[in-house]
């Protein structure tokens, strides 16, 4: 009779265990190295695990080649009710507006965001920075070297995205510049 505690686990179970204890998303090559298998085998196992999770309350979330486990967006309302929170991060209409502008056109300076929104965005940006949904990504070469802002991995996680490429297409993208406030992104500093 075989002792179940000494039987090796399938790759999907090993990956699930690693991702469960990982504090941050784990790169596929690291998963492959730790499990002593190829990247392709990890990808196949992650696909199978993702299909299993679809039936349950979890999901595999990708951030480029890095992977982690999160709760399913389909369970969000129940999980939030269990945790006693109305919403994980309350976002005002101006905050959502600013995030949308940044998500589609990043990196941008605050004056560029202001020009698109038509109002001062300083306090909104400070709030989004404090919530780790926006980060400073550099400075422009323009006068005063304004700070450039972009979205963070926390932004992607909050909205259940693996990358900004998963954002829905922006149908107003082809507006003439004068209708969009005439804002051109400033050139990046070369470091």
N, C-alpha and C positions, 0 to 999 in steps of 0.2 A: 504494500500500500504506500502511495506517495504522500509525503508530508506537504500540505498546501503552502506552508510558510517558506519552503525552500524552492518552490517552483518559480522560475523567472517570470516576471510580468511582461505583457506585450508592450511594444514600443509606445502605443497610445497611452497606456497607463503610466509608463515612466515619464513621458512628456507632461502629462496631466499633473503628476506629482511635483515635477520641477517647477512648472508654471504656477502651481498652487502656492509654493513657498517663496517664489521670486518676488522681491520687492519692486522691481522694475521690469519692463519688457526685456525679453531675452533674445539675442540674435540667433537666427537659425543655425549658423555655423557652430555656435557655442553648444546649442542643444545636440547637434550632430556629434560633436567632439565628446561631450559628457556621456552620451549614450553609445559611443563607438560605432556609429552608423554614418551613412552618407547624407548629405543635405537633401537629396532627392527622397530618401527614405523618410526623413523627418517631415518633408512637405507632404508626402502621401499620408503619413500618420496624422498630421495636423488636419488634413482634409477630412479624413475619416472621423477624427475627434470632433471637428466642426459640425459634421453631419449628425453625430450623436447628440451634440449640444443643442442642435436646432429643436430637438424634441423635449429638451429640458430647459432650465432657467439660466444657462450660461452661454457664453459665446467666446470664440477665439477672435481676438482683435489684433490686427497687424499695424505696426508703425514702421513702414518700410520693410526691412527684413527682420525686425524685432517683433516678438510675439508675447502676448499675455492673455490671461483669462479674465473676463469681466462678467458681470451679470447681464442677462439679456435685456435689451431695451423693452421687450414685451413684458418683463417683470417689474419694470421701474416703479410703477404706481404702487404695487403691493409692497415692494421692498421699502420704498419711501414711507409708506404708512407704518410698516413694522418699525422702522428706525425713528418714527415720530417726527419726520421732516416733511414739509410741504413740497419742497423741491430741493435737490442737492445744491444748486447755486441759483438763487433768485436773480434774474436778469431783467432789467428795465427795458422799455422800448428803445431809448437812446443807446443802451449798451448793446442790444441785439443789432441795431442799425450800424453801430461802429464795428462790431464783430463781422457783420456781413461785408462791409466795405473792405476791411482788412483781409478777410478770408479770400476774397476774389482778386484784390489788387495789391497785396503785400509785396514788398515792404513799402510803407508810406510814412510820411512825417505827420505830426499833428496838424500843421497848417493845411496839408493836403486833405486830411480827413475832414477838417473844419470846412474846407471849400466844397466838398461833396455834400456834407450834411447841412451846410448853411448856418451852423451855430458853433460856438466854442465847445470843443470836446475834451478839454483838459481834465475836468473832474471825472468824466466817463472813463477816460484812459487810465487815470489813477486807480479807479475802482477795478477795472479789468486787469491791471497790473497786479493789484493786491489779491485778486482771485486767481492769479496765475493763468489767465486765459489769453493774455497778451504779454509780449516781452520785447525788450529793446533788442534790435537785430544789428545795429550799427549806426553809422552817421553818414550824412551826405557830404559832398564836397562844397555845397553851397554856402553862402554867407551865414555865419553863426554855427555852421555844421550841425543842423538840426538832427535830432534823434530819429531813426527809422524804427517803426514798430511792425511786428508780425504776430501771427497766432502761435500758440504753443501746443505741445503734445496734450496738455490738459484740456485745451479747447477741443482737440480731435476726440479725446475720450469722452468729454462731456456730451458731444453731439453724436457719439457712436460711429466716428469716421476713422478709417485707417490712414487716409491722407486727404489733402485738400482736393485732389483730383476726383474724389467721390462726391464733391459738392454738385448739386444739380446745375445744369447749364444756365448761364446768365443770359436771358433773352434781350436785355437792354444793353448788352456789351458793345453794340455797334453804334451807340448814340454819338452824334458829333460832339467834339470837345466842349464847345460853348454850352451845350445842354448839360454836360457833366461837370460844369464849373471850370472848364479849361485847365484842369489839373494834370500836369505831367509829373511822373515820379522823378525825383532828383537823382543824379548819378551817385552810385555807391563809391565810398572811399576805397582805394586800393590799399590792402594791408600787407 
